Amino acid sequence: MNDEFFCMHSELCKTLANDKRQMIMSALREGERTVSDLVEMTGLTQSNLSQHLARMRANHVVCARRSGVNIHYSIANPKLIQAFDLITEVMQEAMDERANAVEPRKEEDAS
């Protein structure tokens, strides 16, 4: 691995480290969607969604297919969903640990 690899790795991580783009990934996890579908599913404006999709395309997170006037987006590599799910599991475990650490203190305070 060299500097170029780590630079690309960093750019991919930065692309994924955005709540709006994570919403888009979640919307695309079951298959391809049109821009209209994604606007409806995420609540983003079309212009804001387009900006996020452009960044995601540039970093090979999503790919696009034109069909008439519609553009259909999909996840470029299914391993991205696996990575997303692993990070979700790590976050859930951390939240559970945090909740369990706080609860005993509340019981102690009540004594």
Secondary structure, DSSP 4 states (H G I P E B T S, - for coil): --HHHHHHHHHHHHHHS-HHHHHHHHHHTTS-EEHHHHHHHH---HHHHHHHHHHHHHTTSEEEEEETTEEEEEES-HHHHHHHHHHHHHHHHHHHHHHHHHHHHHHHHH-
